[in-house]
Amino acid sequence: MFVKSEHNGEKEISQYISRLATDLNVAASTQNQALNAIVFLYNRVLRIELGDFGHMERAKKPERLPTVMTKSEVSRILAAMSSTYVLLAKLMYGCGLRIQGKVVGMIRHYA
């Protein structure tokens, strides 16, 4: 955990952010959020301008390519579905919703 003190400067902040990536293996978004929170704390709350942080180890972003289906593939899948689920599938597809988000939402609804 990062604790503000009069001894913390750009070097200590850089070391903390690097530690998040190397020792704690946090996601890139978590590391970015931590850095932005510290910068906000110093700039807006404490009114302390920070300089250059220098080199920081950054968390690796996972390389994920989206799976994209053609219109004909989508049409074949929708045609094979029973009428109970076809409306839900068409709404999800039309709105650009991902299956994972819908499944999680359904589980929370029934849990």
N, C-alpha and C positions, 0 to 999 in steps of 0.2 A: 504494500500500500504506500502511496506517495504521501508524505507529510510535509507541508510547507514549513520552512524555517528560514531564518535569515542567512543560512549557509547554502541554501539551494539556489543554484543559478542554472544557466543554460547547460553546463556540463553535467550536473546532477540530473536534470530533467532528461537529457539525452541518454544517460546511463539507465535511468528508470524505464524509459520507453524501449530501449534495446533489450533490457532484462525481460520485459513482457514477452518479446518475440523469442528470445533465445532460451531462457530458463523456464518460463511459464507456458510457452507454446500457445499463446492466445491467438485468436483469429485476427486477420488484418483489420476488420471493422472494429474490433474491440480495442486494438492498439491505436487506431485513428481516433476513436472516441475518447480514450484516455488522454491523448495528446491535446485534442481540442478542448477538453475540460480543463486541463492545466493551463493552457494558453488563455482561456476565458477567465479563469481564476486570477491569474496574474494581471492581465490587461484590464479587465472590467471591474473586478472586485477590489483587488489590492492596488490598482493603478501603478503597476510596475511594468515597464516596457522590457520585453525580453529581446535579446539579440539573436544571433545565428546559433542554432543548436549543433551545428557541425554534422558529422556522420552519425547516423542511427541505424542499427540493424532493424530492418522492417520485416514484419510477418509476411509469409508467403501467401499470396492469394491462390486459392485452388483454381486450376484450369478446368472449367466445365463448359462444354459446348452444349447449347440447347438442342434438344431433340425436336426436329421440325418434321411434320408429316405433310405430305402433299394433299391437295383437296380431294383427290380420288381416294386416298387412303382413309381420310376422315369420313368420306361418304360411305365407304365400305364398312367401317366400324359402326357408324350410326345405323346403317341398314341392318346390321347383325344384332343390334340391341333390342331388348324387349321394350314395349311401350312404357313400362314403368320407369325405366332409367333414361330413355332417349331424350325426354324433355330436359332433365338435369344435365345430361351430357351436352346437348345443344346450347343450353345457357352458359355452361362453363366454357365451351369452345368459342361461342360468340362474344363473350366478355373477356376472353383471354386469360381465364383463371387456370391455375395449375392444379393438377390432380392432388398433389401433396397438401396444398392449402385447404382444399375442399374436404379432404379426408380428415384432417386435423380438426376443422370446424365441425364436422359431423360427429366426431368422437367426443368433443367437448360438449356438444348439444345433448347427447344421450348419456353422458357420464354423470 
